[in-house]
Each structure stands twice: as C-alpha cells, then as structure tokens.
Amino acid sequence: MLHAVSLGAFLYVLWLLLSGLGAPLLLGLGAASACLVVFIAHRMDVIDHEGHPIHLRWRMIAYWPWLLRQIVMSNLHVARVILDPRLPIKPKVVHFKGTQKSELGNVIYANSITLTPGTVTISLEDGNFGVHALTAKTVGDLQTGEMDRRVTSMEIGAPNERNAAPRDKT
C-alpha cells in the first residue's frame, strides 16, 4: 500500500511540474489521472519494490549528485578525445562481476555505467557485466570499482569492501 501511495504522490507531483497549471479543475483532473494510473498499475500487480524503489529514496538522493558529477566529467573527457586531431580512441570490452545483491542493484549499476559517456553496458547476466569502453581512461575509471562500491552501498545501506575490478577481454 505504501508503494501505491508513494507512486500516486510521485505521479501527481510530476504532473504538477510538467503541466505548470494551477486552476482548481485542472488540479483535480491531474489528481484523478494519477489515481487512475495507480489503480490500473495495482490491478496489473506491477507496483513493487523494484518498479518503484522507495526503500532507496534517501540513499538514491545521495547517489545522484555523485553520478551527475561522473557524467559531466566523462562528457568532458569524451569531448576532449573527439576534438583531439589524433583521435586517441582505444576501444575495449571488459568483463567483470559486480557486487550488487539484487536484480535492482545490477540494473542501477548497468544503467549508471551506460549513462556515463564513453562506456556502454553490453551484457548483464547473473551479475556478470560486459562493458564497452571508448578509451583506456574509461577502462581505468571502471577498474577503480568506485561506482560498483557506491551502487552496492546504496543498495544495501553499508559500505562494501569487496573490489570488483574489471578484466580485459582476451
């Protein structure tokens, strides 16, 4: 029930932000729309901890600024590489096992890798990731294991000491 109420509130706030309308009739119609979507989603049995992970809300809010910084830094790196006349691209595929404990954690990690320019998650099976990296620096960034540790920490709520450094595909 908590997931349904949270989803309804999220949808209504999103509707308010996107519409920018404040007339009473339209506010009521927006609330009715959010309630209808929650009702249909509840009937379809798709409201759960993976589809709407409210249990991660505070840890996720702390993770987003770090991820946003990584995205900006990677954008700058990829822009430098593209603008360099020598075009120092050395693509590589690396495979490694993540330390996440759930499918949701694996998906968050895979999406975080893909959101970061210069890297794309090309496979994910049983916690084993295949990632295409554009340059040696992007491979190095993956090998530090910082993103893996942060996602695992966000997922379970405590720092994880295991290091899942990627290895080169041979």
N, C-alpha and C positions, 0 to 999 in steps of 0.2 A: 504493500500500500504506500509505503514511504517513497518508493521509486516512482509510482504513478503520480503522486502529488508533486514531487520534485520535477518530473518531466513536464507536467502541466504548467508549473510556475516558470520553468525554463522556456517553454514554448511561448507563453504569454509575454514574458519579458522580451524575448527575441522578436515577437510580433510588434511590440511597442517600439522597440529600437528601429526596426526596419520600416515601419509604416510612418512614424512621426505624427500620427493623428491623435487628437485628444477629444473629439466630440463624444459625448456620452453614448450615443447609439453605436458608434464605431468601436468604442472600448468594450461595450457589451458583446458585439459581434466577434471581436477578437477573442474575448474570453470564451465565448461559445465555441469558436473554432478550435481553440486549444483543448477544451474539454472533449469535443468530438474526436479529435485526433487521439487523445489519451484513452478514450473509451474504445475506439477501434483497435488501438495497439494492445490494450488489455485483453480484448476479446480474441485477438490473434496470438496472445501469450508471448509477446516479444519484448515486454518490459522486464528486464532483469539487470543483474549487477554488471553484465558485460555490455549490454546495449546502452545503459545509462549509469555509468560507474560513479555514483555519488559517494561511495566509500573512499574514493581517491581525491575528493574535491580539494582539500587543503594542500595535500602533497602535490597534486597536479598544478595548483596555482603557483606553488614554489618552483616547480619544474619548468613551467612555460617561459619565464624570463631567461633562464639559462639556455633553453633550446632556441629562443629567439636570438640570443647573442651568437650562438653557434651558427645559425642560419645566416646572419649578417656577415660574420667572419668568413664563412665558406663562400658566400656570394662575392665578397671582395677578392678572395683567393682565385676563384674561377674566372672572374673578370680580368685579373692580372694575367692569368695563364692565356686567356683568349686574346688579349691585346698585345701580348709579347710576340714580336715578329718571329722568334724561334719556335713558337708554339710548343712549349715543353710538356706535352701530354704523354704520359706513360700509363695507359690503362692497364688495370689488373683486376682479376677476380680473386677475392679472398673468401675463405670458408672458416667459420668458427661456431662454437656453441655458446649461446647466451646463457646467462644465469637466472633468467626470469622463471618464476614458478608456475605461471598460468598462461593460458592462451591469450588473455587480455594483455598481460605483460609483454609477451612475444610480439603481439600486433603493435603495441605502443612503441616498442623498440624498433621494429621494422619500419614503421611509418616515420619515426624520428630520423632514422638513417636516410630514408628516401627524401624527406623534407630538406635535409642538409644538402645544398648543391655540391656536385662532384661525386656523390655516392648514390647508388640505387640498390635497394634490396631486390635481388632477382629470384631468390628462393628462400622458403622458410618451411622446414619440415621437422617436427619433433624437437624444436628448439635449436636446430642447426640452420644457420643463416648463410646464404651466399650473397655476397655484395660485390657489385662492380664499382670500382673506384677509378677516378679520372687521372689522378696524379699520385706520386709517391707520398706527398704530404697528406692527401686524404686517406691513404692507407695507414700512414703513421698516426693520424688522428683516431682511426678506428682501433689501432693496436694499443693505444693507451688504456682502453677499456673504460674511460670516464663516462661515456654515455650509457654503457651497459650497467655500470655501478649505480648511476643516478636513476635509471629506469627501475632497476631491481629494488633500490632503496625506496623509491616512490611506491612501488607495488606492494612491498611487504612492510614498509614503515621503519626499517632499520638498515643501517649501512651493511653492505655485503662486501666481505673482504676478498672473495674469490676474484681472480683476474682471468677473464676470458679473452686473451689476446688472439686476434685472427692469425691464420697462417696462409701463406701464399699457395695458390693452386699450381700444382706441377703437372 
